[in-house]
Amino acid sequence: MAVNFTNNFTNILNKLRNTLRTEFKGTLPVYIGHEQKEQGNQYLRLDPVGSTLSEYNVNGEIREFQINMFYYFADPNVNKTSLDHVLRFVSRIEALIHDNISMTLDDTNSTNCFNCRIESTELNALDDENEYVVQFEWRGQHHSNTA
């Protein structure tokens, strides 16, 4: 017998991408995984990491989803002016996530992802000679598999 399921990762990733794209319009392209060749001198990439079961009962479960967000800035020699630019974008992304602590997903039941937050931010996170990379650890909870 086939099970009924919802691809919660895709729903959460799509909502997060749409929220970021709406805020930044065309100034910061947002990609999921490596869906296409990134363009421009800055972009944001969403990379799903995993989920953890937080609560389980006969009525459903609550899972906490983790997504790494990577902000790429194409400038190997970050000076004060470009660092100020990067830090403005970092602060804006953190504020946007804080303002969207709960997000209604585009699934058939319009479920919510709640307790959405950036758990940590790491500056110059990857050893890349051509880009300055900031890594955010995003987390959010979702109630699913309801009976």
TIRO-2110 file (N, C-alpha, C; in Angstrom, 1 decimal):
// TIRO-2110
0.8, -1.2, 0.0, N, 1, A
0.0, 0.0, 0.0, CA, 1, A
0.9, 1.2, 0.0, C, 1, A
0.6, 2.2, -0.9, N, 2, A
1.4, 3.4, -1.0, CA, 2, A
1.0, 4.4, 0.2, C, 2, A
2.0, 5.1, 0.7, N, 3, A
1.8, 6.0, 1.7, CA, 3, A
1.5, 7.4, 1.1, C, 3, A
0.7, 8.2, 1.9, N, 4, A
0.5, 9.6, 1.5, CA, 4, A
1.6, 10.4, 2.2, C, 4, A
2.2, 11.3, 1.4, N, 5, A
3.2, 12.1, 2.0, CA, 5, A
3.2, 13.5, 1.4, C, 5, A
3.9, 14.4, 2.0, N, 6, A
4.1, 15.7, 1.5, CA, 6, A
5.6, 16.0, 1.6, C, 6, A
6.1, 16.6, 0.5, N, 7, A
7.5, 16.9, 0.5, CA, 7, A
7.8, 18.2, 1.2, C, 7, A
7.9, 18.1, 2.5, N, 8, A
8.0, 19.3, 3.4, CA, 8, A
9.3, 20.1, 3.1, C, 8, A
10.4, 19.4, 2.8, N, 9, A
11.6, 20.1, 2.5, CA, 9, A
11.4, 21.0, 1.3, C, 9, A
10.8, 20.5, 0.2, N, 10, A
10.6, 21.4, -1.0, CA, 10, A
9.7, 22.6, -0.6, C, 10, A
8.6, 22.3, 0.1, N, 11, A
7.7, 23.4, 0.5, CA, 11, A
8.4, 24.5, 1.3, C, 11, A
9.2, 24.0, 2.3, N, 12, A
9.9, 25.0, 3.1, CA, 12, A
11.0, 25.8, 2.3, C, 12, A
11.8, 25.0, 1.5, N, 13, A
12.8, 25.7, 0.7, CA, 13, A
12.1, 26.7, -0.3, C, 13, A
11.0, 26.4, -0.9, N, 14, A
10.4, 27.3, -1.8, CA, 14, A
9.9, 28.5, -1.1, C, 14, A
9.3, 28.3, 0.0, N, 15, A
8.8, 29.5, 0.8, CA, 15, A
9.9, 30.4, 1.2, C, 15, A
11.0, 29.8, 1.7, N, 16, A
12.1, 30.6, 2.1, CA, 16, A
12.7, 31.4, 1.0, C, 16, A
12.9, 30.7, -0.2, N, 17, A
13.4, 31.3, -1.4, CA, 17, A
12.5, 32.5, -1.8, C, 17, A
11.2, 32.3, -1.8, N, 18, A
10.3, 33.3, -2.2, CA, 18, A
10.3, 34.5, -1.3, C, 18, A
10.4, 34.2, 0.0, N, 19, A
10.5, 35.3, 1.0, CA, 19, A
11.7, 36.2, 0.7, C, 19, A
12.8, 35.5, 0.5, N, 20, A
14.1, 36.2, 0.3, CA, 20, A
14.0, 37.0, -1.1, C, 20, A
13.5, 36.4, -2.1, N, 21, A
13.4, 37.0, -3.4, CA, 21, A
12.5, 38.2, -3.4, C, 21, A
11.4, 38.1, -2.6, N, 22, A
10.5, 39.3, -2.5, CA, 22, A
11.2, 40.4, -1.8, C, 22, A
12.0, 40.2, -0.8, N, 23, A
12.7, 41.2, -0.1, CA, 23, A
13.7, 41.9, -0.9, C, 23, A
14.5, 41.1, -1.6, N, 24, A
15.7, 41.6, -2.3, CA, 24, A
15.5, 41.9, -3.8, C, 24, A
14.3, 41.6, -4.3, N, 25, A
13.9, 41.8, -5.7, CA, 25, A
15.1, 41.2, -6.6, C, 25, A
15.6, 42.0, -7.5, N, 26, A
16.7, 41.5, -8.4, CA, 26, A
18.1, 41.7, -7.9, C, 26, A
18.2, 42.3, -6.7, N, 27, A
19.6, 42.7, -6.2, CA, 27, A
20.3, 41.5, -5.6, C, 27, A
19.6, 40.4, -5.2, N, 28, A
20.2, 39.2, -4.7, CA, 28, A
19.5, 38.0, -5.2, C, 28, A
20.1, 37.4, -6.2, N, 29, A
19.5, 36.1, -6.7, CA, 29, A
19.5, 35.1, -5.6, C, 29, A
18.5, 34.2, -5.5, N, 30, A
18.4, 33.2, -4.5, CA, 30, A
18.2, 31.9, -5.2, C, 30, A
19.1, 30.9, -4.9, N, 31, A
19.0, 29.6, -5.6, CA, 31, A
18.9, 28.5, -4.5, C, 31, A
18.3, 27.4, -4.9, N, 32, A
18.2, 26.2, -4.0, CA, 32, A
19.2, 25.2, -4.5, C, 32, A
20.1, 24.8, -3.7, N, 33, A
21.1, 23.8, -4.1, CA, 33, A
21.9, 24.4, -5.2, C, 33, A
22.2, 23.5, -6.2, N, 34, A
22.9, 24.0, -7.4, CA, 34, A
22.0, 23.9, -8.6, C, 34, A
20.8, 24.5, -8.5, N, 35, A
19.8, 24.3, -9.5, CA, 35, A
20.2, 25.0, -10.8, C, 35, A
21.1, 25.9, -10.8, N, 36, A
21.5, 26.6, -12.0, CA, 36, A
22.8, 27.3, -11.8, C, 36, A
23.5, 27.7, -12.8, N, 37, A
24.7, 28.4, -12.6, CA, 37, A
24.5, 29.8, -12.1, C, 37, A
25.1, 30.0, -10.9, N, 38, A
24.9, 31.3, -10.3, CA, 38, A
25.5, 32.4, -11.1, C, 38, A
24.8, 33.6, -11.0, N, 39, A
25.2, 34.7, -11.8, CA, 39, A
25.4, 36.0, -11.0, C, 39, A
26.2, 36.9, -11.4, N, 40, A
26.3, 38.1, -10.7, CA, 40, A
27.4, 38.1, -9.7, C, 40, A
27.6, 39.3, -9.1, N, 41, A
28.7, 39.3, -8.1, CA, 41, A
28.3, 39.0, -6.7, C, 41, A
27.0, 38.7, -6.5, N, 42, A
26.5, 38.2, -5.2, CA, 42, A
25.3, 37.4, -5.4, C, 42, A
25.1, 36.4, -4.6, N, 43, A
23.9, 35.6, -4.6, CA, 43, A
23.8, 34.8, -3.3, C, 43, A
22.6, 34.2, -3.1, N, 44, A
22.4, 33.4, -1.9, CA, 44, A
21.9, 32.0, -2.4, C, 44, A
22.5, 31.0, -1.7, N, 45, A
22.2, 29.6, -2.1, CA, 45, A
21.7, 28.9, -0.8, C, 45, A
20.5, 28.2, -1.0, N, 46, A
19.9, 27.5, 0.1, CA, 46, A
20.3, 26.0, -0.1, C, 46, A
20.8, 25.4, 1.0, N, 47, A
21.3, 24.1, 0.9, CA, 47, A
20.6, 23.3, 2.1, C, 47, A
19.7, 22.4, 1.8, N, 48, A
19.0, 21.6, 2.9, CA, 48, A
20.1, 20.7, 3.5, C, 48, A
20.0, 20.6, 4.9, N, 49, A
20.9, 19.8, 5.6, CA, 49, A
20.2, 18.6, 6.2, C, 49, A
19.1, 18.7, 6.9, N, 50, A
18.4, 17.6, 7.5, CA, 50, A
17.3, 18.1, 8.3, C, 50, A
16.6, 17.1, 9.0, N, 51, A
15.6, 17.4, 9.9, CA, 51, A
15.7, 16.5, 11.1, C, 51, A
15.2, 17.0, 12.3, N, 52, A
15.2, 16.2, 13.5, CA, 52, A
13.8, 16.1, 14.1, C, 52, A
13.5, 15.0, 14.5, N, 53, A
12.2, 14.8, 15.2, CA, 53, A
12.2, 15.4, 16.5, C, 53, A
11.3, 16.4, 16.7, N, 54, A
11.2, 17.1, 18.0, CA, 54, A
10.1, 16.5, 18.9, C, 54, A
9.0, 16.2, 18.3, N, 55, A
7.8, 15.7, 19.0, CA, 55, A
7.1, 14.7, 18.2, C, 55, A
6.6, 13.6, 18.8, N, 56, A
5.9, 12.5, 18.1, CA, 56, A
4.8, 12.0, 18.9, C, 56, A
3.6, 11.9, 18.3, N, 57, A
2.4, 11.4, 18.9, CA, 57, A
1.5, 10.8, 17.9, C, 57, A
0.3, 10.3, 18.3, N, 58, A
-0.6, 9.6, 17.3, CA, 58, A
-1.2, 10.7, 16.4, C, 58, A
-1.2, 11.9, 16.7, N, 59, A
-1.8, 13.0, 15.9, CA, 59, A
-0.9, 13.6, 14.9, C, 59, A
0.4, 13.3, 15.0, N, 60, A
1.4, 13.8, 14.0, CA, 60, A
2.7, 14.0, 14.7, C, 60, A
3.5, 14.7, 14.0, N, 61, A
4.9, 14.9, 14.5, CA, 61, A
5.3, 16.4, 14.2, C, 61, A
6.3, 16.8, 15.0, N, 62, A
6.9, 18.1, 14.8, CA, 62, A
8.4, 17.8, 14.5, C, 62, A
8.8, 18.3, 13.3, N, 63, A
10.2, 18.2, 12.9, CA, 63, A
10.9, 19.5, 12.8, C, 63, A
12.1, 19.6, 13.2, N, 64, A
12.9, 20.8, 13.0, CA, 64, A
13.8, 20.6, 11.8, C, 64, A
13.6, 21.5, 10.9, N, 65, A
14.4, 21.4, 9.6, CA, 65, A
15.6, 22.4, 9.7, C, 65, A
16.7, 21.9, 9.1, N, 66, A
17.9, 22.8, 9.1, CA, 66, A
18.3, 23.0, 7.6, C, 66, A
18.5, 24.3, 7.3, N, 67, A
18.9, 24.7, 6.0, CA, 67, A
20.1, 25.6, 6.1, C, 67, A
21.2, 25.3, 5.4, N, 68, A
22.3, 26.2, 5.4, CA, 68, A
22.1, 27.2, 4.3, C, 68, A
22.3, 28.5, 4.6, N, 69, A
22.2, 29.5, 3.6, CA, 69, A
23.6, 30.1, 3.4, C, 69, A
24.0, 30.2, 2.1, N, 70, A
25.4, 30.7, 1.8, CA, 70, A
25.2, 32.0, 1.0, C, 70, A
25.7, 33.1, 1.5, N, 71, A
25.7, 34.3, 0.8, CA, 71, A
27.1, 34.5, 0.2, C, 71, A
27.2, 34.6, -1.1, N, 72, A
28.4, 34.7, -1.9, CA, 72, A
28.6, 36.1, -2.4, C, 72, A
29.8, 36.6, -2.1, N, 73, A
30.1, 38.0, -2.6, CA, 73, A
31.4, 37.8, -3.4, C, 73, A
31.4, 38.1, -4.7, N, 74, A
32.5, 37.8, -5.5, CA, 74, A
33.5, 39.0, -5.5, C, 74, A
34.4, 38.9, -4.4, N, 75, A
35.5, 39.9, -4.3, CA, 75, A
36.5, 39.2, -3.4, C, 75, A
37.6, 38.7, -3.9, N, 76, A
38.6, 38.0, -3.1, CA, 76, A
39.3, 39.0, -2.1, C, 76, A
39.4, 40.3, -2.5, N, 77, A
40.1, 41.2, -1.6, CA, 77, A
39.1, 42.2, -1.0, C, 77, A
38.4, 41.7, 0.1, N, 78, A
37.4, 42.5, 0.7, CA, 78, A
38.0, 43.6, 1.5, C, 78, A
37.7, 44.8, 1.1, N, 79, A
38.2, 46.0, 1.8, CA, 79, A
37.1, 46.5, 2.7, C, 79, A
37.3, 47.7, 3.4, N, 80, A
36.3, 48.2, 4.3, CA, 80, A
35.0, 48.5, 3.6, C, 80, A
35.0, 49.1, 2.4, N, 81, A
33.8, 49.4, 1.7, CA, 81, A
33.0, 48.1, 1.3, C, 81, A
33.6, 47.2, 0.8, N, 82, A
32.9, 45.9, 0.4, CA, 82, A
32.5, 45.1, 1.6, C, 82, A
33.3, 45.2, 2.7, N, 83, A
32.9, 44.5, 3.9, CA, 83, A
31.6, 45.2, 4.5, C, 83, A
31.6, 46.5, 4.5, N, 84, A
30.4, 47.2, 4.9, CA, 84, A
29.2, 46.7, 4.1, C, 84, A
29.3, 46.6, 2.8, N, 85, A
28.3, 46.1, 1.9, CA, 85, A
27.8, 44.7, 2.4, C, 85, A
28.8, 43.8, 2.6, N, 86, A
28.5, 42.4, 3.0, CA, 86, A
27.7, 42.4, 4.3, C, 86, A
28.2, 43.2, 5.3, N, 87, A
27.6, 43.2, 6.6, CA, 87, A
26.2, 43.8, 6.6, C, 87, A
25.9, 44.8, 5.7, N, 88, A
24.6, 45.3, 5.5, CA, 88, A
23.6, 44.2, 5.0, C, 88, A
24.1, 43.4, 4.1, N, 89, A
23.3, 42.3, 3.6, CA, 89, A
23.1, 41.2, 4.6, C, 89, A
24.1, 40.9, 5.4, N, 90, A
24.0, 39.9, 6.5, CA, 90, A
22.9, 40.4, 7.5, C, 90, A
23.0, 41.6, 7.9, N, 91, A
22.1, 42.2, 8.9, CA, 91, A
20.6, 42.2, 8.3, C, 91, A
20.5, 42.5, 7.1, N, 92, A
19.2, 42.5, 6.4, CA, 92, A
18.6, 41.1, 6.4, C, 92, A
19.4, 40.1, 6.0, N, 93, A
18.9, 38.8, 6.0, CA, 93, A
18.5, 38.3, 7.4, C, 93, A
19.3, 38.6, 8.4, N, 94, A
19.0, 38.2, 9.7, CA, 94, A
17.7, 38.8, 10.2, C, 94, A
17.5, 40.1, 9.9, N, 95, A
16.3, 40.8, 10.2, CA, 95, A
15.1, 40.3, 9.5, C, 95, A
15.2, 39.9, 8.2, N, 96, A
14.1, 39.4, 7.4, CA, 96, A
13.7, 38.1, 8.0, C, 96, A
14.6, 37.2, 8.4, N, 97, A
14.2, 35.9, 9.0, CA, 97, A
13.5, 36.1, 10.3, C, 97, A
14.0, 37.1, 11.1, N, 98, A
13.4, 37.4, 12.4, CA, 98, A
12.0, 37.9, 12.2, C, 98, A
11.8, 38.7, 11.2, N, 99, A
10.4, 39.2, 10.9, CA, 99, A
9.5, 38.1, 10.3, C, 99, A
10.0, 37.0, 9.9, N, 100, A
9.2, 35.9, 9.4, CA, 100, A
9.4, 34.6, 10.3, C, 100, A
9.1, 34.8, 11.5, N, 101, A
9.3, 33.7, 12.5, CA, 101, A
8.3, 32.6, 12.2, C, 101, A
7.2, 32.9, 11.5, N, 102, A
6.2, 31.9, 11.1, CA, 102, A
5.9, 32.1, 9.6, C, 102, A
5.9, 31.1, 8.8, N, 103, A
5.6, 31.2, 7.4, CA, 103, A
4.6, 30.2, 7.0, C, 103, A
3.6, 30.6, 6.3, N, 104, A
2.6, 29.7, 5.7, CA, 104, A
3.1, 29.1, 4.4, C, 104, A
3.1, 27.8, 4.4, N, 105, A
3.6, 27.1, 3.2, CA, 105, A
2.6, 27.0, 2.1, C, 105, A
3.0, 26.7, 0.9, N, 106, A
2.1, 26.6, -0.2, CA, 106, A
1.8, 25.1, -0.5, C, 106, A
1.5, 24.4, 0.6, N, 107, A
1.1, 23.0, 0.4, CA, 107, A
-0.5, 23.0, 0.4, C, 107, A
-1.0, 21.8, 0.3, N, 108, A
-2.5, 21.6, 0.1, CA, 108, A
-3.2, 22.1, 1.4, C, 108, A
-2.6, 22.0, 2.5, N, 109, A
-3.3, 22.3, 3.8, CA, 109, A
-2.9, 23.7, 4.3, C, 109, A
-2.0, 24.4, 3.6, N, 110, A
-1.5, 25.7, 4.0, CA, 110, A
-0.9, 25.6, 5.5, C, 110, A
-0.1, 24.6, 5.7, N, 111, A
0.5, 24.4, 7.0, CA, 111, A
1.6, 25.5, 7.3, C, 111, A
2.0, 25.6, 8.5, N, 112, A
2.9, 26.7, 8.9, CA, 112, A
4.3, 26.1, 9.3, C, 112, A
5.3, 26.8, 9.0, N, 113, A
6.6, 26.5, 9.5, CA, 113, A
6.8, 27.6, 10.6, C, 113, A
7.2, 27.2, 11.8, N, 114, A
7.2, 28.2, 12.9, CA, 114, A
8.5, 28.1, 13.6, C, 114, A
8.7, 29.0, 14.5, N, 115, A
10.0, 29.1, 15.2, CA, 115, A
11.2, 29.2, 14.2, C, 115, A
10.9, 29.9, 13.1, N, 116, A
12.0, 30.1, 12.1, CA, 116, A
13.0, 31.1, 12.6, C, 116, A
14.3, 30.7, 12.4, N, 117, A
15.3, 31.6, 13.0, CA, 117, A
16.7, 31.3, 12.3, C, 117, A
17.6, 32.2, 12.4, N, 118, A
19.0, 31.9, 12.1, CA, 118, A
19.7, 31.6, 13.4, C, 118, A
20.1, 30.4, 13.4, N, 119, A
20.8, 29.9, 14.7, CA, 119, A
22.2, 30.4, 14.8, C, 119, A
22.9, 30.6, 13.6, N, 120, A
24.3, 31.1, 13.7, CA, 120, A
24.6, 31.7, 12.3, C, 120, A
25.6, 32.6, 12.4, N, 121, A
26.1, 33.2, 11.2, CA, 121, A
27.6, 33.2, 11.3, C, 121, A
28.3, 32.7, 10.2, N, 122, A
29.7, 32.6, 10.2, CA, 122, A
30.2, 33.5, 9.0, C, 122, A
31.1, 34.4, 9.3, N, 123, A
31.6, 35.3, 8.2, CA, 123, A
32.9, 34.6, 7.6, C, 123, A
33.1, 34.8, 6.4, N, 124, A
34.2, 34.3, 5.6, CA, 124, A
34.3, 32.8, 5.9, C, 124, A
33.2, 32.1, 5.7, N, 125, A
33.0, 30.7, 6.2, CA, 125, A
33.8, 29.6, 5.3, C, 125, A
34.0, 29.9, 4.0, N, 126, A
34.6, 28.9, 3.2, CA, 126, A
35.9, 29.4, 2.7, C, 126, A
36.9, 28.6, 2.5, N, 127, A
38.2, 29.0, 2.0, CA, 127, A
38.1, 29.0, 0.5, C, 127, A
37.6, 30.1, 0.0, N, 128, A
37.4, 30.3, -1.5, CA, 128, A
38.2, 31.6, -1.8, C, 128, A
39.2, 31.4, -2.7, N, 129, A
40.0, 32.5, -3.0, CA, 129, A
39.4, 33.6, -3.9, C, 129, A
38.2, 33.3, -4.5, N, 130, A
37.6, 34.2, -5.4, CA, 130, A
36.3, 34.9, -4.8, C, 130, A
35.8, 34.4, -3.7, N, 131, A
34.6, 34.9, -3.1, CA, 131, A
34.7, 35.0, -1.6, C, 131, A
34.0, 35.9, -1.1, N, 132, A
33.8, 36.0, 0.4, CA, 132, A
32.4, 35.4, 0.7, C, 132, A
32.4, 34.4, 1.5, N, 133, A
31.2, 33.6, 1.8, CA, 133, A
30.8, 33.7, 3.2, C, 133, A
29.5, 34.0, 3.4, N, 134, A
28.9, 34.0, 4.7, CA, 134, A
27.9, 32.8, 4.8, C, 134, A
28.0, 32.0, 5.9, N, 135, A
27.1, 30.9, 6.1, CA, 135, A
26.2, 31.2, 7.2, C, 135, A
24.9, 31.0, 7.0, N, 136, A
23.8, 31.1, 8.0, CA, 136, A
23.3, 29.7, 8.2, C, 136, A
23.0, 29.4, 9.5, N, 137, A
22.3, 28.2, 9.8, CA, 137, A
20.9, 28.5, 10.1, C, 137, A
19.9, 28.2, 9.2, N, 138, A
18.5, 28.5, 9.4, CA, 138, A
17.9, 27.2, 10.0, C, 138, A
16.9, 27.4, 10.9, N, 139, A
16.2, 26.3, 11.5, CA, 139, A
14.7, 26.8, 11.6, C, 139, A
13.8, 25.8, 11.4, N, 140, A
12.4, 26.1, 11.6, CA, 140, A
11.7, 24.8, 11.9, C, 140, A
10.5, 24.8, 12.6, N, 141, A
9.8, 23.6, 12.9, CA, 141, A
8.5, 23.6, 12.1, C, 141, A
8.1, 22.3, 11.9, N, 142, A
6.9, 22.1, 11.1, CA, 142, A
6.1, 20.9, 11.6, C, 142, A
4.8, 21.1, 11.8, N, 143, A
3.9, 20.0, 12.2, CA, 143, A
3.4, 19.3, 11.0, C, 143, A
3.6, 18.0, 11.0, N, 144, A
3.2, 17.2, 9.8, CA, 144, A
2.7, 15.8, 10.1, C, 144, A
2.4, 15.1, 9.1, N, 145, A
1.9, 13.7, 9.3, CA, 145, A
0.8, 13.6, 10.3, C, 145, A
-0.1, 14.6, 10.1, N, 146, A
-1.2, 14.6, 11.1, CA, 146, A
-2.2, 13.5, 10.7, C, 146, A
-2.8, 13.0, 11.8, N, 147, A
-3.8, 11.9, 11.6, CA, 147, A
-5.2, 12.5, 11.4, C, 147, A
END
